[in-house]
Amino acid sequence: MPNLGRILPLFCLLGLLTAQKLSAQLTVVDVGATNAFTANAAATNFSWTLDGIAVGGNSNSFSYTPQIYDVGTHYLLVNQIFPGAVSSNSYWGVRARITLPVSGGNYYIATNGSDANAGTFAAPFKTFEKARDTVRALARPLAAGGVTVWLRGGTFYRTNTLMLTNANDSGTVTAPIVWRSYSNEVAVVSGGKTISAASWLPLNSTQTNRVAPGVNPTNIFEMDIAAASLTHATNFPADFSQWTTFNVYSQGNDGGLCELFYNGQRQFLSRYPNHSLVNDDLFTTNMTMDGVAKGLVNPGTTLIYSGDSTNYLNYPGTYTNSSSVTTAVGGAFLCKSNDIARFTRWQSAITNGGFWLQGYWRVPWQIDGIKIIGFDVTNRTVMLDTNAHPGNGIASKYARPNGYKTEPFWALNLLEELDQLASGPWISIERKFISTHLARWRMAAW
C-alpha cells in the first residue's frame, strides 16, 4: 500500500488563479508614486485601457499614480495604430503596493510554540488567537511602524475562522498591523486534516464487481469518513450547479463535497471520459447526447421555446420503456450507440449510492449536475430523477425539441470509472452514498 499519510481533505473552497501572458515584465509601483508607460513612438494613434477600462488619451505615454484602494495587480494595454492602419498591442502587468515602514514591534507564531511564551523569536506563540489578543491589548496609538506578526515556516491547521473584527485588529498607514510569513520561510494555513495510511482499507468485497475492466480491485482502497471525524457539507442533490465541492456563494446549489489532497495536489473526482493530464481545461473530452426521448410532458408544464413539444421529454414527465413500464422522470435523452455498454455497466451505481452526470444540457455556458434513475438499454434512453430538471429543460434551446445531438456531458464520481493514473503519485477518488450521507472515499493507488 502506498504512503498516504499526507492526504489532506480541504474544507474550504479553493479558487482558481489565472494569469494573463504579458509581453513585458511586471512593473511595481508604490501607492502615491507615479510611473510613466511609453508606447511605440512610430504609431500615430493610441488607446490605453487599465483592467479593460479606458484611461489616458491619444498619447504615446500614460502616467499611473495608484491610490490606496488600487493595491494589487492590474493589466495595462495600449492599442497602437501604425501607418497603413496596422494595429498592435503592448501589455504591462502593474502591481500597486504599499511600502511598509520598519515594524515598531514583532510577535512570532510557530507550530512548535506555546501560548505560555512571550511571543518572541526564541519563544513564539502557538496560536493565531494568542497573537491577535496580544496585539489587541497593546496601548493605542501604536508606536511608529506598528506591529508585525510573523508566521514561522510550517503548516498551521485551522478548524475555525480567525476573527479579526475588533477595532484594535487594524492599524494605520504609519502604524500598520501586518501578518506575514517569516523571511525565507513558507507558512501554510490549512483547513484540512491529515489522514493516516491506516485509515485506508481494501475495497469491500461486495463492491469489487463494480470495478472498471482492467483495474485490479486490490489496488482500490476506501476510507470511512465518519470514523475519521470528517463530514461533507451535504450530499449530492438531484440537481446542482457546476460545483461538485462546497461553494460558499451558492450553498444548496453545489455538490457539497470536501476535497482530497495527496502530496499537496488536489485530486480529481473519477470521471468518464477521463481527465486530460496534459491540460484538463483544453483537452478533456465528453460524451454527447443523441437527441431527446419521446414521452409525455407533465400537464400544465410551461413550454419555454417555440420548438418544444409535449411529446418530447425536455421537461419533467413520464417515460414508457421497452417493457411498457411507465416511469416519472425529470426528463430523458438518448445516448450514442457506442455508449450503451458503459451506461449498462453504470446501472449498478444507481442502487449503490447514486449515479450523476454533468453537462451542458441546454446552452454551452451552463453546467448542471443531474441524478440518473434508470437506463433503458433497448431504446438507449437515460432517465433523469424527477428532481433533476435543469432550468428551461434539456437539449439546446436553439434546436428544440430534439436538440443538436451534440450536447456534451460526462459521468462523475463513479467507482465504475476509477481507472486513471498518471506517472508518479496520482489518486482518483469516488464518494459512495449510504442512506443520505457520504460515507466513503475510494481511491486507486498502484
N, C-alpha and C positions, 0 to 999 in steps of 0.2 A: 504493500500500500504506500502511496506517495506521502511525502511530508506535507501535512495540511494544517500545520499549527499556525499559519499566518493568514488564514482565511478570515476576512473581515466583512460581515454584512453591515452596510451603512444605512442608517435610518433616515438620514436627511436627503433631500432631493439634490442631485448634482446637476448643475447646468453645464452646457457645452460652450466653450470659449472658441470663437472663430477669429481668425486673423486674416487681414487683407494683405496681399503681397504688395509691397511698396517698391518703387524704383529708386528710393533714396533711404538712407538710414534714419532712424528715429532721431528727432530733434527735441531736446529737453529745454523747456522754457520755464523759468521761475515765475510764480504768481507776482504780478506787478511789473515784471520786466518786459521789454519789447524786443521781438525778434523779427527781422525782415526776411521774407522769402522772395526769391527772384526767379522769374520765368526766362525763357529764351528771348533775347532782345531782337532776334530776327523776325519774330512773329509780329503781326500787325494788329491783332485783336486778342483780348484776354478775358476769360470769365473764371472767377475764383469761387469755390464753394468750400465751406468748412462743415464737415459732417452732413453734406448734402444741402446745406443752406447757403444761398448766395451771399457773398461778402465782398468787400472792396469794390473797385470799379474796373474800368477798362484800362488797366495799367499792367506793366510788366513786373510790378512788385506789390507785395502785400505785407503789411506790418500787423503783427498779432501781439496783443497785450492781455494775457489771461488774467481773470479775476479769481477770487477765492472759490467761487462756485464752478469754475472751469477745471478744477483739479481732475486729472485723469488723462486718458489717451484719446486723441482726435485725429481725423484724417482730412488733410488739406489737399485739394485738387485744383489745378488750373488747366482749363482748356485753351489751347493756343491755336490761332488760325494764321497760317503762313501764306505768303503769296502763292497764287494758284489754287486758293481755297483748300489747302492741305491742313487737316486738323490733327492735333497731337495733344496728349495729356501728360502732365507731370504730377507726381504724388509726393506727399510728405506725411510721415507719421509725426504728430506733435504731442508730446507729453507735458502737460502743465503740472508743476509740482510746487509744494510748499517747502521752503528752506527752513529746516528746524533749527532752533537755537541750541546751544550746548545745554544739555539737561542739568537742571539745578538739583535733582535728586534721583536716585536709582533704587529700584527694588528688583529682585530676581525670583523666578519660579523655576523649579526643576522637578523632573519626575521622581527623583530620589530625595526631595526636600522634605521639610516638616513645617507645619503651621505654628509650631512652637519656636521656630527660628526667628531671627530678626529680619529675614528677607534680604540679607547681604549676599554678595557674590560667593563668599565662603560658606554661608549658612542660609540657603534660599528657602522660600516658602514652598509648600506642596501644592496648594490650590489657588485657582484664579480668584475665588471669593475672598481669600485671606488678603491677597494683594489689593483687590478692589476696596475692601473695607479699610485697609490701612491708608490707602490714598484718600478715601473719603474723610477720614478723621484728621487729616492734616489741616493746620491752620490756614485760613484764607485772608488775604490773597496769597497764592502760591509764590514761592521765590522765583526770581527771574530764571527762565529756562524751563520751568515746570518740572514734571516728573516723567520718568520713563520706566515702564515695567518690562523687563527683559525676560523672554522665554528661552530657557536653555534648550539645547538640542534634545530631541526625543519625541515620542508620541504621547500626547495628553488625551486620555479618553474621557469623553463627556457623556453624561446621562441626562443632563438638563441644560437649559439655556442660561448663559451668563447674563444676568440682568444689569445693564448699565443705564439706569433710569433716574438716578439721583442727580440733583444739580451739581453735586461735588464730583460726579464722574466725568465732568467736562472741564477743560481748562480754557485758556485764552490763546490768542495768536502769539503773544510773547511768553506765555507760561502754559504750554500745551500739556495734556496728559496723553502719552504715547505708549501703546502696547506694540512690541515688536520682537522678532527673533533676535537672539544674541548674534553678534558679528561672526560670520563664517560658520554658523551652526544652523541646522534645519529643525525648526519646531513644527510639528504636525498636530493639529487639533482634530480629533476624530470622534464621530458619533457612533462608531462601530463597536463591535465586541469580538475579541479573539475566540475562535472555536478550536478546541484541541482536536488532534487527529483521532483520539479515542472516541470522539462523538460520532464519527462516521463509521457506519456498519455496512456489511454487504447488502445488496438489494434483496428485499424479501422474496423468498422463493415463489410466492403466489403471483409475483409480478414479472417474472423472468420471461414469460411467454409474450410479453408486450414489447420486448426489446427489438430494436431495428435489425433487419437482416445483416449479417456480417459483423455484428457487435457482440463481443463476449460478455454475457451478463456479469461475470465475476469482475469485470472492470468498471462496474457501476456501483456506487456507494450511496447511501442515504443517511439523513440525519433527522432525528426527531426534534423539531423546532421547539416544542413546548418543554422538552427535557433540558434544552439549552437556555431556557428562560428568554426566548425570543418570541416576538409577535409581529405579524404583518399589520398594516393599518386597517386592512379589510381584505375580504376575499374578492376574486374577480367577479364583478357584477355581470349580468347577462349582456349588457351593452355599456361600453366605456369608450373613452377617447383614445388617443394615441399613446397615452402614458400608461405603461404597464406597472410603473412604480408609483409611489405616493407623490402626489402633486399638491403642494400646499395652496396653490392658486386655483385648483379645480377639484377640491375634495368632493368625493361622491361620484365624480365623472371619470376617475382614474382607476387603474388596476390595483392600487393599494399595496403592492408588494415591497418588501425591503430588498436590499441588494446583497450580492455576494462578491467579495473581492478575494483574489488569490495573488500573492506576491505583488500586491499593490495594483493589480489590474482588475477592473470591473469585468465580471463575467457575463457573457450573453445568456439570454434565455434560449432554450432549444428552439429551433426554427426549421421549417421547410418551405422553400428551398433554403439551403444552408447560407450562413453569412459569408460574404467575401472577406477573407482575412487580408486582402490587399487594400481594399477601400470599401468598407461596408456601405457607405452612402452612395457610391457611384456604381459598384459592380455587383451588388447583391440582386439576384433575380427574384421573380414572383411567379405564382400561378395566375391564370386568368379565367374569368367566368366564361361560360358558353351560352349565355342567354338566361332568361328568367323562366322559371317553371310556371306552367298553367295550373290554375286552381280557381278559387272563388274568394275575392277580397271581401272582408267583413262588411256587412251592410252599414251604411252611414259613414264609411270612410271617405274623407275628402281627397279626391284625386287632384294632385298638385299640377301636373303637366298635361298639356293638350293630348299627348300620345298615350296617356295612361288608360288602362282597361281593367274592368273588374274581373276579367278572366286571366290576368297575369298577376303573380304574387310579388309585385314590387312592395306591397304593403302587407300588414297582418291579414290573415285569412285562414282558409282551410285547404289542405292538400290531400288528394287521394292517391295513394301509392299503387304500385303494380299489383299488389294483392288486394286492392279495393278497400284498404283500410284508410279512413279519413282522420287526419291529424290537424289540430290547431297549430298554426305556425306564425312566426313574426315576419315571414317572407320565405321565399325558396328560389334557388337558382340551380342551373346545370353546371357541372364541372366538365372539363375536357375529357375525352375518351382515354387519354394516356394518364389521367389522374385517378381513374376508377379504382385501381389496385390499392393505391395509398388510402383513399377515403374508406375503402372496405377494411383495411387494416386499422385505421384510426378509430373505427367504431368502438373498439374496446375502451377507449378513453371516456366515452360518453357515460359509462357506468362505473368508471374508476376515477372520479374526481372532476370530470368535465372536459369539454373539448371546445376550444375557441379559435376563431380565425380573426385576423386583422386585414383590413384592406381599404382601398379607395372605391367604395361601393357606388358612389353617386357622382362625385367630382374629384379631380386629381389633386385637390388640396385639403381634403377632409378624410382623416383616418378614423375608422371605428373598429373597436374590438367587439365581436359578436359571438354569443354562445350557440353551439350547434347541438340539436337534439336528435337528429337522425339522418340517415342516408339511404336513399332508395337506389340500390345498385342497378336494377334493370333500367330505370329511367335516368340514371346519373344525377339524381336530384338531391341537393343539400338543403336540409330544413333548418331554419332559424328558430331559436327559442321564442316563445310568444312575447317575452320582454326584451327581445333583441330586434329592434327595428330602427336602423339609422334614420335620422331626420329626413323627411321627404322621400323615403324609400330607396330601394337598391336599384342598380343599373343606371348608367349615365343619363343625366337629365336631358341630354341633347339627343337621345335616341330611344325614347320610351315607346312601347313598354319593354322591348327585348334587349335594349342596350346595344353597345358596340361589340359585345362578346370578347372584349379585351380588357375589361375592368380588372386591375391587378389585386391579388390578395395573397396571404401566406398563413401557414399554420404556426402556432407558437405554443410553447410550454408543454410539449408532448414528450412523455417518456419514449414513445414510439419513434421519435426523431432525435434522440440523444445519441448522436453518432459522429460528432465533429471534433477533431483535434487539430491543433496547429503544431509546428515544430516547437519543441520546448514545452514548458508547463502551460496547459490550457484546460480549462474546465468548463463544460456546458452544464447548466442546471435546469432542473424541472421541478415545479412545485405541485404536489398532489393534494387534492381536496379530500378531506374526510369529514363528512357532515358539512357544516358551514365554515370550517376552519382549515386554513392551510397548515397542514401538519407535517409535511415532509419537504426537504430539499433533496434532490437527486443530482448526482454529478457523474460524469465519465472521466476517468483518470487512468491512462495507461501509456 
